[in-house]
Amino acid sequence: MSGPGAAGSNGGAGTSGATGASAGTNGTAGSASGTAGASGGTVGAAGSDGGAAAGTSGTAGAGGTTSTGGAGGVTDGGGTDAGGIGGIAGGPSVYSSKPLSVIAYSPYRDGQGPGGAQPTMDQVKADLMMLKPLVDGVRVYGTDGAQGYIPALCDQLGIDLYLGAWIDGIATDEPNVHALAAIVNQNHPSIKVAIVGNEVLNRSAKNGVTEARMVQLVDLFKADLKVTTVKVAEADTYPQWMKGLPNLAADVDLIIWHTYAYWSGVDISNAFAVVNGRYNDMLAAYPGKPMVLGETGWPTMVDHQSTDMTTTSVANEANQAKYYTDALTGFRARNLPAWMFDAIDEMWKATDGEGPVGAHWGIFTTARQPKQAVTAIMNLK
């Protein structure tokens, strides 16, 4: 679930369900953020919580080579997109030498939060300098308050920025879209993708926002946009995209989707297999459409039991480190982009609808001390 703020907000980890795997088709590659096209080959039958059994390999996409994935065993096509950058297996790497591609970030410290006390520019800069050795870029969910410092600081520090507008069926939706466009039109070299909304349709029962309304808001942003180098995206959960959002998918340059094995109560030993199987589903559901897994991760406090009460996601630092290791290793092997959630624990999220777990998704504590996951990802080869 995501936590709204005042005019805009930082997001939270979203719940995600499961559907079975389906057949894929040959694909295209990605964007500056490292986006994946749909994959070739077939995927095995769905396992529990969206995991997939072993599938068969298919023909590689244009420019690609045959490459067997993890759970689900798909073949990834290579090549490049219209921008000539990014790719999946057989094409240009979507990963650099940094341990992480992109991580979600919001700047709030203890006693701070959206619509309340704000960090100083120096505090935000210190956070970004702490993250820079680990990441190519950061994802930010709003433009108000201290988040307004971030574009210029990312320019200065050489950190890629994936910047969002907060949408929630409220009066600030359209102003937030215009504000995002105004910032992008300043031509910040750091801004690679503009993200109109975060898990808005996942909250549709409360906010009343429809796919048609999201298309309107994306089009509103595009009408304002003067910069041609920035891709336009919308982010929502795996179940929402798997319901089918053809008009929204067609209207954006990039699909961003979220999934967490934790929210299915999956044991850590099977967590990456579940998420990997869901990636297969998404590639098959939107063949040829650039996409990125924009949120996945594991918290360090508050366990979560599966619906059938047979398995439990145990939240601790060791399991977070294992999930990061498994996911980053697995998705690098398939050359499928995955952004992680999130950078730093934030106490305000514990009372913002997600419950106590909301405060504990960071790989750094609120005191900016590294958890075990930081050591684990720094040790990845």
Secondary structure in CASP SS format (residue, H / E / C, confidence):
PFRMAT SS
TARGET T0000
AUTHOR 0000-0000-0000
METHOD secondary structure of the structure
MODEL  1
M C 1.00
S C 1.00
G C 1.00
P C 1.00
G C 1.00
A C 1.00
A C 1.00
G C 1.00
S C 1.00
N C 1.00
G C 1.00
G C 1.00
A C 1.00
G C 1.00
T C 1.00
S C 1.00
G C 1.00
A C 1.00
T C 1.00
G C 1.00
A C 1.00
S C 1.00
A C 1.00
G C 1.00
T C 1.00
N C 1.00
G C 1.00
T C 1.00
A C 1.00
G C 1.00
S C 1.00
A C 1.00
S C 1.00
G C 1.00
T C 1.00
A E 1.00
G C 1.00
A C 1.00
S C 1.00
G E 1.00
G C 1.00
T C 1.00
V C 1.00
G C 1.00
A C 1.00
A E 1.00
G C 1.00
S H 1.00
D H 1.00
G H 1.00
G C 1.00
A E 1.00
A C 1.00
A C 1.00
G C 1.00
T C 1.00
S C 1.00
G C 1.00
T C 1.00
A C 1.00
G C 1.00
A C 1.00
G C 1.00
G C 1.00
T C 1.00
T C 1.00
S C 1.00
T E 1.00
G C 1.00
G C 1.00
A C 1.00
G C 1.00
G C 1.00
V C 1.00
T E 1.00
D C 1.00
G C 1.00
G C 1.00
G C 1.00
T C 1.00
D C 1.00
A C 1.00
G C 1.00
G C 1.00
I C 1.00
G C 1.00
G C 1.00
I C 1.00
A C 1.00
G C 1.00
G C 1.00
P C 1.00
S C 1.00
V C 1.00
Y C 1.00
S C 1.00
S C 1.00
K C 1.00
P C 1.00
L E 1.00
S E 1.00
V E 1.00
I E 1.00
A E 1.00
Y C 1.00
S C 1.00
P C 1.00
Y C 1.00
R C 1.00
D C 1.00
G C 1.00
Q C 1.00
G C 1.00
P C 1.00
G C 1.00
G C 1.00
A C 1.00
Q C 1.00
P C 1.00
T C 1.00
M H 1.00
D H 1.00
Q H 1.00
V H 1.00
K H 1.00
A H 1.00
D H 1.00
L H 1.00
M H 1.00
M H 1.00
L H 1.00
K C 1.00
P C 1.00
L C 1.00
V E 1.00
D E 1.00
G E 1.00
V E 1.00
R E 1.00
V E 1.00
Y C 1.00
G C 1.00
T C 1.00
D C 1.00
G H 1.00
A H 1.00
Q H 1.00
G H 1.00
Y H 1.00
I H 1.00
P H 1.00
A H 1.00
L H 1.00
C H 1.00
D H 1.00
Q H 1.00
L H 1.00
G C 1.00
I C 1.00
D E 1.00
L E 1.00
Y E 1.00
L E 1.00
G E 1.00
A E 1.00
W C 1.00
I C 1.00
D C 1.00
G C 1.00
I C 1.00
A C 1.00
T C 1.00
D H 1.00
E H 1.00
P H 1.00
N H 1.00
V H 1.00
H H 1.00
A H 1.00
L H 1.00
A H 1.00
A H 1.00
I H 1.00
V H 1.00
N C 1.00
Q C 1.00
N C 1.00
H C 1.00
P C 1.00
S C 1.00
I E 1.00
K E 1.00
V E 1.00
A E 1.00
I E 1.00
V E 1.00
G E 1.00
N E 1.00
E C 1.00
V C 1.00
L H 1.00
N H 1.00
R H 1.00
S H 1.00
A H 1.00
K H 1.00
N H 1.00
G C 1.00
V C 1.00
T C 1.00
E H 1.00
A H 1.00
R H 1.00
M H 1.00
V H 1.00
Q H 1.00
L H 1.00
V H 1.00
D H 1.00
L H 1.00
F H 1.00
K H 1.00
A H 1.00
D H 1.00
L C 1.00
K C 1.00
V C 1.00
T C 1.00
T C 1.00
V C 1.00
K E 1.00
V E 1.00
A E 1.00
E E 1.00
A E 1.00
D E 1.00
T E 1.00
Y H 1.00
P H 1.00
Q H 1.00
W H 1.00
M H 1.00
K H 1.00
G C 1.00
L C 1.00
P H 1.00
N H 1.00
L H 1.00
A H 1.00
A H 1.00
D H 1.00
V C 1.00
D C 1.00
L E 1.00
I E 1.00
I E 1.00
W E 1.00
H E 1.00
T C 1.00
Y C 1.00
A H 1.00
Y H 1.00
W H 1.00
S H 1.00
G C 1.00
V C 1.00
D C 1.00
I H 1.00
S H 1.00
N H 1.00
A H 1.00
F H 1.00
A H 1.00
V H 1.00
V H 1.00
N H 1.00
G H 1.00
R H 1.00
Y H 1.00
N H 1.00
D H 1.00
M H 1.00
L H 1.00
A H 1.00
A H 1.00
Y C 1.00
P C 1.00
G C 1.00
K C 1.00
P C 1.00
M E 1.00
V E 1.00
L E 1.00
G E 1.00
E E 1.00
T C 1.00
G C 1.00
W C 1.00
P C 1.00
T C 1.00
M C 1.00
V C 1.00
D C 1.00
H E 1.00
Q E 1.00
S C 1.00
T C 1.00
D C 1.00
M C 1.00
T C 1.00
T C 1.00
T E 1.00
S E 1.00
V C 1.00
A C 1.00
N C 1.00
E H 1.00
A H 1.00
N H 1.00
Q H 1.00
A H 1.00
K H 1.00
Y H 1.00
Y H 1.00
T H 1.00
D H 1.00
A H 1.00
L H 1.00
T H 1.00
G H 1.00
F H 1.00
R H 1.00
A H 1.00
R H 1.00
N C 1.00
L C 1.00
P C 1.00
A E 1.00
W C 1.00
M E 1.00
F C 1.00
D C 1.00
A C 1.00
I E 1.00
D C 1.00
E C 1.00
M H 1.00
W H 1.00
K H 1.00
A H 1.00
T H 1.00
D C 1.00
G C 1.00
E C 1.00
G C 1.00
P H 1.00
V H 1.00
G H 1.00
A H 1.00
H C 1.00
W C 1.00
G C 1.00
I C 1.00
F E 1.00
T C 1.00
T C 1.00
A C 1.00
R C 1.00
Q C 1.00
P E 1.00
K C 1.00
Q H 1.00
A H 1.00
V H 1.00
T H 1.00
A H 1.00
I H 1.00
M H 1.00
N C 1.00
L C 1.00
K C 1.00
END
